[in-house]
Amino acid sequence: MDASGPASRQHQEPTFSELFTPKLVTILRDGYRTSDFRADAISGLTVAIVALPLSMAIAIGSGLSPDKGLYTAIVGGFLISALGGSRFQIGGPAGAFIVLIASIVERQGYDGLVLATIMAGVMMIAVGLLRLGTYIKYIPIPVTVGFTAGIAVIIFASQVKELLGLDIVNEPAALLAKVMAIWDSIYSIKPLTVGLSLLSLGIILGLRRLRPKWPGLLIAVAVTAALTAMLHLDVATVGSRFGGIPSTLPAPMLPAFSLAKMRAVLPDAIAIALLGAIESLLSAVVADGMSGRKHRSNCELVAQGVANTASVIFGGMCVTGTIARTATNVRAGARGPVSGMLHALYILIFMLIAAPLAAYIPLACLGAVLAVIAWNMAEKQEFVGLLRSSWGDATVLMATFLLTIFEDLIIAIGVGVTLGAFLFLHRMAEAIEIEGGGHLVADDVADTVGTSRTPYDPTTLNRNAIVYRISGPYFFGATATVSSVLDRIGEHPKVFVLDFSDVPLVDTTAAKALETFLHKLQKSGTRVYFSGTRKSVRRTLLIAGLRRPLVHYAATADEAIANWRTASAPKNGGL
């Protein structure tokens, strides 16, 4: 058969163009009609109405001025849609970044955040170009649910000051210290601020229940801002705290940096890159599930890297794909990335025209917006479900959750992933079985009733031959189980067959673990066969040195016995 035929092409690696062509190019190449643009214009406006108050609230919650959230939605959001690998991804400032950004700004200042974000952007571009984006899917669900719930708790705690109007001059970043500061300042609670907070929450939650299609966040902001302006309410506003927001985009500017500064912010850059990649690809997966489309993960990561770099150069903050706004985009009938690009342009138009009005927005209302975000982020059902599922998942979940709250996000993710990996290895090690003599002799015996396999029985071969079958992934975690069984074999037979037909993978450690046992058999004159090895398994075994004359290979155990009979016939006439 011609190697270039259709059958071989099915297994070829995707080309660079197939992996990294933005979805914008794809839809334009396939044909983009006026009706598509009309649908994208409507959905983009819908998303912009949601994104406008969120962008300002997230920036304020991160310890920055509200304009930085708008710059992020405009520059970062536009580039993510224009260059990304998802048709419906909406980029902008995300609630998941609030804790991380606030910590960086507190320790390194805004210039440190800019440098860390640029470094994170370069990392994401490199990860995408190296085609490593698919590995993000190996982060366990308990880890993502745990750190998301932890972030939600911290976000809510950070907004208590604004919701109650407390007089806290320097609010600590650490949760316990923050709670103590809130308690010590509870006497300064302002009833008027509390009233605006409750009004904002009532509007947002009431409209979500009674008129779910109405833009509850924007209506709450507009109503409370109008009341503040008309009644001259003595409450903290965007204008009183930040002096309002500019009506133009700032000129691009690079931060001052040095090798020492880069080294100082490197852990923060890694955290930004990791969290940004997780959030953006989770959001793209959600969009795929809602639309039936399929995103290009590595192309998406490259776009995220470019967008993060450009966002902070233009005075913004970290940007990523946002699940809620992306879902809104899909539900609003978007046809492609043009919707996300238009959403960014709509926010720019608002900033150019209506920036002075933003000065009247009460911070209590934006605190209510973030409180709702925190409640939605918590994934309460998933959290409770994981606690009930198994002790392993519950351990990973709680470790990630508690470390996020009391220690650090990157430490929480690192510990959670490590615990999840060890839990997976433990489960895989327990799944290994080694079968011989008609019964399972692994430490954790599995129920084989109803299976189609027929166990090997040495009595049908006589004492000169033994056949054992390994079932499951044979890796370093399973070597103790297999070795202990093999070492218990008594008198060494004339032929020993180890059947690998049910082994999907072998690692070098496991292969090397067999070597000592096989040398013992060789010294006693036993001829060893490995049967049923898959191509990848045989390659690993051969690399580990398990080759002739130590080991012979056969397609099946029966073939191995037949080969041995043929080889030994001149000496003893077979079995």
QUICOR-V644322 format. One record per residue. RES is the residue in one letter. PSI is psi in whole degrees, 0 to 359 (NA if undefined). OMEGA is omega in radians with two decimals (999 if undefined). Layout:
BEGIN
res=RES psi=PSI omega=OMEGA
res=RES psi=PSI omega=OMEGA
END
This chain:
BEGIN
res=M psi=141 omega=3.12
res=D psi=127 omega=-3.08
res=A psi=342 omega=-3.13
res=S psi=11 omega=-3.10
res=G psi=178 omega=-3.08
res=P psi=322 omega=-3.09
res=A psi=320 omega=-3.14
res=S psi=328 omega=-3.12
res=R psi=334 omega=3.13
res=Q psi=333 omega=-3.06
res=H psi=6 omega=3.10
res=Q psi=150 omega=3.08
res=E psi=145 omega=3.08
res=P psi=146 omega=3.12
res=T psi=166 omega=3.11
res=F psi=319 omega=-3.13
res=S psi=318 omega=-3.14
res=E psi=329 omega=-3.11
res=L psi=328 omega=-2.93
res=F psi=9 omega=3.03
res=T psi=122 omega=3.13
res=P psi=148 omega=3.12
res=K psi=334 omega=3.07
res=L psi=316 omega=3.11
res=V psi=321 omega=-3.13
res=T psi=313 omega=-3.09
res=I psi=326 omega=3.09
res=L psi=323 omega=3.12
res=R psi=324 omega=-3.14
res=D psi=343 omega=-3.13
res=G psi=114 omega=-3.10
res=Y psi=114 omega=-2.99
res=R psi=170 omega=3.11
res=T psi=322 omega=3.13
res=S psi=326 omega=3.09
res=D psi=317 omega=3.14
res=F psi=321 omega=3.13
res=R psi=317 omega=3.12
res=A psi=319 omega=3.13
res=D psi=325 omega=3.13
res=A psi=320 omega=3.14
res=I psi=314 omega=-3.13
res=S psi=323 omega=3.10
res=G psi=321 omega=3.10
res=L psi=320 omega=3.11
res=T psi=315 omega=-3.13
res=V psi=321 omega=-3.13
res=A psi=322 omega=3.12
res=I psi=323 omega=3.09
res=V psi=318 omega=-3.01
res=A psi=332 omega=-3.04
res=L psi=302 omega=3.12
res=P psi=327 omega=-3.14
res=L psi=317 omega=-3.09
res=S psi=316 omega=3.12
res=M psi=318 omega=-3.10
res=A psi=318 omega=-3.12
res=I psi=321 omega=3.10
res=A psi=314 omega=3.13
res=I psi=317 omega=3.11
res=G psi=335 omega=3.14
res=S psi=2 omega=-3.14
res=G psi=19 omega=-3.13
res=L psi=173 omega=3.08
res=S psi=154 omega=-3.03
res=P psi=331 omega=-3.12
res=D psi=332 omega=-3.13
res=K psi=329 omega=3.04
res=G psi=322 omega=3.11
res=L psi=317 omega=3.10
res=Y psi=321 omega=-3.13
res=T psi=315 omega=3.13
res=A psi=325 omega=-3.09
res=I psi=302 omega=-3.05
res=V psi=305 omega=-3.12
res=G psi=317 omega=-3.13
res=G psi=320 omega=3.14
res=F psi=314 omega=-3.07
res=L psi=323 omega=3.11
res=I psi=318 omega=3.12
res=S psi=321 omega=-3.07
res=A psi=326 omega=-3.02
res=L psi=350 omega=-2.96
res=G psi=170 omega=-3.13
res=G psi=14 omega=3.10
res=S psi=139 omega=3.13
res=R psi=330 omega=-2.91
res=F psi=4 omega=-3.10
res=Q psi=132 omega=3.04
res=I psi=121 omega=-3.13
res=G psi=154 omega=3.11
res=G psi=184 omega=3.05
res=P psi=142 omega=-3.05
res=A psi=146 omega=3.13
res=G psi=329 omega=-3.12
res=A psi=338 omega=-3.10
res=F psi=350 omega=-3.00
res=I psi=309 omega=-3.09
res=V psi=315 omega=-3.10
res=L psi=313 omega=-3.13
res=I psi=315 omega=-3.14
res=A psi=320 omega=3.13
res=S psi=317 omega=-3.13
res=I psi=315 omega=-3.12
res=V psi=321 omega=-3.14
res=E psi=323 omega=-3.08
res=R psi=321 omega=-2.98
res=Q psi=352 omega=-3.08
res=G psi=173 omega=-3.11
res=Y psi=323 omega=3.10
res=D psi=323 omega=3.08
res=G psi=321 omega=3.08
res=L psi=316 omega=3.14
res=V psi=312 omega=-3.13
res=L psi=316 omega=3.13
res=A psi=321 omega=-3.13
res=T psi=320 omega=3.08
res=I psi=316 omega=3.10
res=M psi=320 omega=3.09
res=A psi=321 omega=3.10
res=G psi=316 omega=3.10
res=V psi=319 omega=3.11
res=M psi=315 omega=-3.12
res=M psi=321 omega=3.08
res=I psi=316 omega=-3.14
res=A psi=316 omega=3.13
res=V psi=318 omega=3.11
res=G psi=312 omega=-3.11
res=L psi=331 omega=3.08
res=L psi=2 omega=3.08
res=R psi=40 omega=-3.14
res=L psi=3 omega=-3.08
res=G psi=329 omega=-3.11
res=T psi=342 omega=-3.12
res=Y psi=345 omega=3.10
res=I psi=331 omega=-3.10
res=K psi=347 omega=-3.13
res=Y psi=359 omega=3.04
res=I psi=122 omega=-3.03
res=P psi=149 omega=3.11
res=I psi=319 omega=3.11
res=P psi=331 omega=3.12
res=V psi=312 omega=-3.11
res=T psi=319 omega=3.11
res=V psi=321 omega=-3.12
res=G psi=311 omega=-3.10
res=F psi=332 omega=3.08
res=T psi=317 omega=3.10
res=A psi=322 omega=3.10
res=G psi=317 omega=3.09
res=I psi=319 omega=-3.13
res=A psi=318 omega=3.12
res=V psi=316 omega=-3.11
res=I psi=320 omega=3.12
res=I psi=313 omega=-3.12
res=F psi=316 omega=-3.14
res=A psi=325 omega=-3.12
res=S psi=342 omega=-3.10
res=Q psi=356 omega=3.12
res=V psi=321 omega=3.12
res=K psi=313 omega=-3.11
res=E psi=324 omega=-3.12
res=L psi=326 omega=-3.09
res=L psi=351 omega=-3.13
res=G psi=35 omega=-3.07
res=L psi=149 omega=3.10
res=D psi=86 omega=3.08
res=I psi=111 omega=-3.06
res=V psi=304 omega=3.13
res=N psi=97 omega=-3.10
res=E psi=123 omega=-3.13
res=P psi=153 omega=3.11
res=A psi=323 omega=-3.12
res=A psi=140 omega=-3.01
res=L psi=311 omega=-3.09
res=L psi=318 omega=3.10
res=A psi=324 omega=3.11
res=K psi=316 omega=3.13
res=V psi=319 omega=3.11
res=M psi=321 omega=3.12
res=A psi=320 omega=3.11
res=I psi=316 omega=-3.13
res=W psi=319 omega=-3.13
res=D psi=337 omega=-3.09
res=S psi=11 omega=-3.05
res=I psi=337 omega=3.14
res=Y psi=340 omega=-3.09
res=S psi=14 omega=-3.13
res=I psi=140 omega=-3.10
res=K psi=115 omega=-3.09
res=P psi=322 omega=-3.13
res=L psi=318 omega=3.10
res=T psi=318 omega=3.11
res=V psi=320 omega=3.11
res=G psi=316 omega=3.11
res=L psi=323 omega=3.10
res=S psi=314 omega=3.14
res=L psi=322 omega=3.09
res=L psi=316 omega=3.13
res=S psi=313 omega=3.12
res=L psi=320 omega=3.13
res=G psi=317 omega=3.13
res=I psi=313 omega=-3.09
res=I psi=309 omega=-3.08
res=L psi=324 omega=3.13
res=G psi=314 omega=3.13
res=L psi=327 omega=3.11
res=R psi=327 omega=-3.12
res=R psi=317 omega=-3.04
res=L psi=323 omega=-3.12
res=R psi=72 omega=-3.02
res=P psi=339 omega=-3.13
res=K psi=351 omega=3.14
res=W psi=148 omega=3.14
res=P psi=81 omega=-3.04
res=G psi=320 omega=-3.12
res=L psi=313 omega=-3.10
res=L psi=321 omega=3.13
res=I psi=318 omega=3.11
res=A psi=317 omega=3.12
res=V psi=315 omega=-3.09
res=A psi=316 omega=-3.10
res=V psi=312 omega=-3.10
res=T psi=325 omega=3.08
res=A psi=319 omega=3.13
res=A psi=317 omega=3.11
res=L psi=318 omega=-3.14
res=T psi=318 omega=-3.11
res=A psi=315 omega=-3.04
res=M psi=323 omega=-3.08
res=L psi=1 omega=-3.14
res=H psi=50 omega=-3.08
res=L psi=139 omega=-3.13
res=D psi=75 omega=3.12
res=V psi=160 omega=3.12
res=A psi=132 omega=-3.14
res=T psi=173 omega=3.06
res=V psi=321 omega=3.14
res=G psi=315 omega=-3.10
res=S psi=329 omega=-3.11
res=R psi=319 omega=-3.00
res=F psi=357 omega=-3.11
res=G psi=22 omega=-3.13
res=G psi=193 omega=3.11
res=I psi=147 omega=3.12
res=P psi=160 omega=3.13
res=S psi=13 omega=3.09
res=T psi=160 omega=3.02
res=L psi=143 omega=3.11
res=P psi=160 omega=3.06
res=A psi=146 omega=3.13
res=P psi=143 omega=-3.09
res=M psi=134 omega=3.07
res=L psi=146 omega=3.14
res=P psi=157 omega=2.99
res=A psi=132 omega=-3.11
res=F psi=159 omega=3.11
res=S psi=168 omega=3.13
res=L psi=321 omega=3.13
res=A psi=319 omega=3.14
res=K psi=320 omega=3.11
res=M psi=320 omega=3.12
res=R psi=323 omega=-3.11
res=A psi=323 omega=-3.08
res=V psi=3 omega=-3.11
res=L psi=314 omega=3.09
res=P psi=323 omega=3.10
res=D psi=321 omega=3.11
res=A psi=318 omega=3.11
res=I psi=318 omega=3.13
res=A psi=317 omega=3.12
res=I psi=314 omega=-3.12
res=A psi=316 omega=-3.12
res=L psi=311 omega=-3.12
res=L psi=319 omega=3.12
res=G psi=318 omega=3.12
res=A psi=316 omega=-3.14
res=I psi=310 omega=-3.10
res=E psi=315 omega=-3.06
res=S psi=318 omega=-3.11
res=L psi=327 omega=3.02
res=L psi=317 omega=3.12
res=S psi=319 omega=3.12
res=A psi=323 omega=3.10
res=V psi=319 omega=3.08
res=V psi=316 omega=3.12
res=A psi=321 omega=3.11
res=D psi=317 omega=-3.13
res=G psi=326 omega=-3.12
res=M psi=330 omega=-3.01
res=S psi=343 omega=-3.08
res=G psi=5 omega=3.11
res=R psi=177 omega=3.14
res=K psi=128 omega=-3.11
res=H psi=165 omega=3.06
res=R psi=104 omega=-2.96
res=S psi=318 omega=-3.10
res=N psi=323 omega=3.05
res=C psi=321 omega=3.13
res=E psi=320 omega=3.13
res=L psi=321 omega=3.08
res=V psi=316 omega=3.13
res=A psi=320 omega=3.11
res=Q psi=320 omega=3.12
res=G psi=315 omega=3.11
res=V psi=316 omega=-3.09
res=A psi=319 omega=3.12
res=N psi=317 omega=3.12
res=T psi=312 omega=-3.12
res=A psi=324 omega=-3.09
res=S psi=312 omega=-3.09
res=V psi=333 omega=3.06
res=I psi=328 omega=3.11
res=F psi=23 omega=3.01
res=G psi=16 omega=-3.11
res=G psi=211 omega=-3.10
res=M psi=190 omega=-3.13
res=C psi=143 omega=-3.13
res=V psi=148 omega=3.10
res=T psi=172 omega=3.01
res=G psi=139 omega=-3.06
res=T psi=124 omega=-3.00
res=I psi=312 omega=-3.07
res=A psi=315 omega=-3.13
res=R psi=325 omega=3.08
res=T psi=317 omega=3.10
res=A psi=320 omega=3.08
res=T psi=320 omega=3.13
res=N psi=315 omega=3.14
res=V psi=315 omega=-3.12
res=R psi=333 omega=-3.12
res=A psi=358 omega=3.04
res=G psi=25 omega=3.14
res=A psi=148 omega=3.11
res=R psi=340 omega=-3.10
res=G psi=191 omega=-3.06
res=P psi=342 omega=3.13
res=V psi=327 omega=3.11
res=S psi=314 omega=3.12
res=G psi=323 omega=3.10
res=M psi=319 omega=3.12
res=L psi=325 omega=3.10
res=H psi=320 omega=3.10
res=A psi=320 omega=3.13
res=L psi=324 omega=3.09
res=Y psi=317 omega=3.13
res=I psi=322 omega=3.09
res=L psi=317 omega=3.13
res=I psi=317 omega=3.09
res=F psi=314 omega=-3.10
res=M psi=323 omega=-3.13
res=L psi=327 omega=-3.01
res=I psi=315 omega=-2.94
res=A psi=17 omega=-3.11
res=A psi=319 omega=-3.12
res=P psi=330 omega=-3.12
res=L psi=335 omega=-3.11
res=A psi=339 omega=-3.13
res=A psi=337 omega=-3.09
res=Y psi=357 omega=-3.11
res=I psi=121 omega=3.14
res=P psi=140 omega=3.13
res=L psi=336 omega=3.08
res=A psi=322 omega=3.13
res=C psi=316 omega=3.11
res=L psi=328 omega=3.03
res=G psi=321 omega=3.08
res=A psi=322 omega=3.10
res=V psi=314 omega=-3.13
res=L psi=327 omega=3.08
res=A psi=319 omega=3.09
res=V psi=319 omega=3.09
res=I psi=314 omega=-3.13
res=A psi=317 omega=3.13
res=W psi=318 omega=-3.13
res=N psi=328 omega=-3.12
res=M psi=333 omega=-2.92
res=A psi=339 omega=-3.13
res=E psi=59 omega=-2.98
res=K psi=318 omega=-3.12
res=Q psi=318 omega=3.12
res=E psi=321 omega=-3.14
res=F psi=309 omega=-3.13
res=V psi=320 omega=3.14
res=G psi=320 omega=3.12
res=L psi=326 omega=3.08
res=L psi=329 omega=-3.10
res=R psi=347 omega=-2.98
res=S psi=305 omega=-3.14
res=S psi=160 omega=-3.12
res=W psi=326 omega=-3.12
res=G psi=309 omega=3.12
res=D psi=320 omega=3.12
res=A psi=322 omega=3.13
res=T psi=314 omega=3.12
res=V psi=316 omega=-3.13
res=L psi=308 omega=-3.07
res=M psi=324 omega=3.10
res=A psi=314 omega=3.13
res=T psi=316 omega=-3.13
res=F psi=309 omega=-3.07
res=L psi=322 omega=3.11
res=L psi=325 omega=3.08
res=T psi=317 omega=-3.09
res=I psi=314 omega=-2.95
res=F psi=349 omega=-3.08
res=E psi=270 omega=-3.01
res=D psi=145 omega=-3.07
res=L psi=314 omega=-3.08
res=I psi=325 omega=3.06
res=I psi=319 omega=-3.14
res=A psi=314 omega=-3.13
res=I psi=318 omega=3.14
res=G psi=313 omega=3.13
res=V psi=318 omega=-3.14
res=G psi=315 omega=3.12
res=V psi=320 omega=3.14
res=T psi=314 omega=3.10
res=L psi=319 omega=3.11
res=G psi=322 omega=3.13
res=A psi=316 omega=3.12
res=F psi=323 omega=3.10
res=L psi=317 omega=3.11
res=F psi=315 omega=-3.14
res=L psi=320 omega=3.11
res=H psi=317 omega=-3.14
res=R psi=320 omega=3.12
res=M psi=321 omega=3.12
res=A psi=322 omega=3.12
res=E psi=338 omega=-3.10
res=A psi=345 omega=-3.10
res=I psi=139 omega=3.11
res=E psi=145 omega=3.00
res=I psi=126 omega=-2.92
res=E psi=133 omega=3.09
res=G psi=145 omega=3.12
res=G psi=23 omega=3.05
res=G psi=8 omega=3.11
res=H psi=159 omega=3.10
res=L psi=136 omega=-3.12
res=V psi=17 omega=3.06
res=A psi=164 omega=-3.13
res=D psi=321 omega=-3.11
res=D psi=92 omega=-3.02
res=V psi=130 omega=3.14
res=A psi=156 omega=3.13
res=D psi=115 omega=-3.12
res=T psi=11 omega=3.14
res=V psi=132 omega=3.11
res=G psi=357 omega=3.10
res=T psi=161 omega=-3.09
res=S psi=355 omega=-3.08
res=R psi=144 omega=3.06
res=T psi=115 omega=-3.10
res=P psi=146 omega=3.06
res=Y psi=143 omega=3.14
res=D psi=112 omega=-3.11
res=P psi=335 omega=-3.10
res=T psi=337 omega=3.11
res=T psi=346 omega=-3.13
res=L psi=339 omega=-3.02
res=N psi=176 omega=-2.96
res=R psi=351 omega=-3.11
res=N psi=347 omega=-3.08
res=A psi=140 omega=3.07
res=I psi=136 omega=3.08
res=V psi=130 omega=3.04
res=Y psi=144 omega=3.09
res=R psi=130 omega=3.01
res=I psi=134 omega=3.12
res=S psi=129 omega=3.11
res=G psi=173 omega=3.13
res=P psi=125 omega=-3.10
res=Y psi=97 omega=-3.08
res=F psi=183 omega=-2.99
res=F psi=329 omega=-3.13
res=G psi=343 omega=-3.08
res=A psi=359 omega=-3.05
res=T psi=324 omega=-3.11
res=A psi=318 omega=-3.13
res=T psi=311 omega=-3.09
res=V psi=316 omega=-3.10
res=S psi=320 omega=-3.12
res=S psi=325 omega=3.12
res=V psi=313 omega=-3.10
res=L psi=324 omega=-3.13
res=D psi=341 omega=-3.13
res=R psi=357 omega=3.09
res=I psi=130 omega=-3.06
res=G psi=248 omega=-3.12
res=E psi=130 omega=-3.10
res=H psi=131 omega=-3.12
res=P psi=177 omega=3.08
res=K psi=334 omega=3.07
res=V psi=135 omega=3.13
res=F psi=123 omega=-3.13
res=V psi=126 omega=3.07
res=L psi=112 omega=-3.04
res=D psi=119 omega=-3.13
res=F psi=15 omega=-3.03
res=S psi=337 omega=3.12
res=D psi=21 omega=-3.13
res=V psi=112 omega=-3.11
res=P psi=335 omega=-3.12
res=L psi=154 omega=3.07
res=V psi=139 omega=3.03
res=D psi=170 omega=-3.03
res=T psi=322 omega=-3.13
res=T psi=315 omega=3.14
res=A psi=320 omega=3.13
res=A psi=317 omega=3.13
res=K psi=329 omega=-3.14
res=A psi=334 omega=3.12
res=L psi=338 omega=-2.96
res=E psi=315 omega=-3.12
res=T psi=315 omega=3.13
res=F psi=318 omega=-3.10
res=L psi=326 omega=3.08
res=H psi=324 omega=3.08
res=K psi=316 omega=3.13
res=L psi=319 omega=-3.12
res=Q psi=319 omega=-3.14
res=K psi=329 omega=-3.14
res=S psi=5 omega=3.08
res=G psi=10 omega=3.13
res=T psi=136 omega=3.06
res=R psi=128 omega=-3.03
res=V psi=134 omega=3.06
res=Y psi=140 omega=2.91
res=F psi=128 omega=-3.11
res=S psi=155 omega=3.02
res=G psi=22 omega=-3.11
res=T psi=131 omega=3.03
res=R psi=165 omega=-3.05
res=K psi=313 omega=-3.11
res=S psi=323 omega=3.12
res=V psi=315 omega=-3.14
res=R psi=323 omega=3.14
res=R psi=316 omega=3.14
res=T psi=318 omega=3.14
res=L psi=319 omega=3.14
res=L psi=319 omega=3.12
res=I psi=325 omega=3.14
res=A psi=359 omega=3.08
res=G psi=7 omega=-3.14
res=L psi=81 omega=-3.10
res=R psi=178 omega=3.11
res=R psi=146 omega=0.05
res=P psi=0 omega=-3.10
res=L psi=319 omega=-3.07
res=V psi=142 omega=3.00
res=H psi=154 omega=-3.08
res=Y psi=143 omega=3.10
res=A psi=158 omega=-3.10
res=A psi=321 omega=-3.13
res=T psi=167 omega=3.10
res=A psi=321 omega=3.12
res=D psi=320 omega=3.11
res=E psi=322 omega=3.12
res=A psi=316 omega=3.12
res=I psi=318 omega=3.13
res=A psi=319 omega=3.12
res=N psi=320 omega=3.13
res=W psi=319 omega=3.12
res=R psi=318 omega=-3.14
res=T psi=316 omega=-3.10
res=A psi=329 omega=-3.05
res=S psi=355 omega=-3.08
res=A psi=314 omega=-3.11
res=P psi=337 omega=-3.06
res=K psi=311 omega=-3.04
res=N psi=7 omega=3.09
res=G psi=15 omega=3.10
res=G psi=201 omega=-3.07
res=L psi=NA omega=999
END
